[in-house]
Amino acid sequence: MLDDEMISAWRTAARELGVEVLAPHALELPDGSTVYVEAFLPDFGGPNGAVAVALQDDERCEQATTTQHFVSRLAESYRAFDRRMFQGTLDDWGW
């Protein structure tokens, strides 16, 4: 189940930091099926972008790792926008 608070925090990050974030996002899997993730950041994490998945959702994270995207499992601290934390994360992801 998607984490609505994390989705909202990533939408705020997009506005506040001026980065492209699609939250939530339908991620196509290699078998043609779809998994929904909290956020997709096309300009971070590598040539195919970064995917954010709530830490507690093992199944969706496992599915997302079958793609060519950089996948990050994010803790509950990402349920609220904190400029310094989100900037640090984006720096780690290649900002």
Secondary structure, 3 states (H helix, E strand, C coil): CCCHHHHHHHHHHHHHHCCCCECCEEEECCCCCEEEECEEECCCCCCCCEEEEECCCHHHHHHHCCCCCEEEEECHHHHCCCHHHHHHHHHHCCC
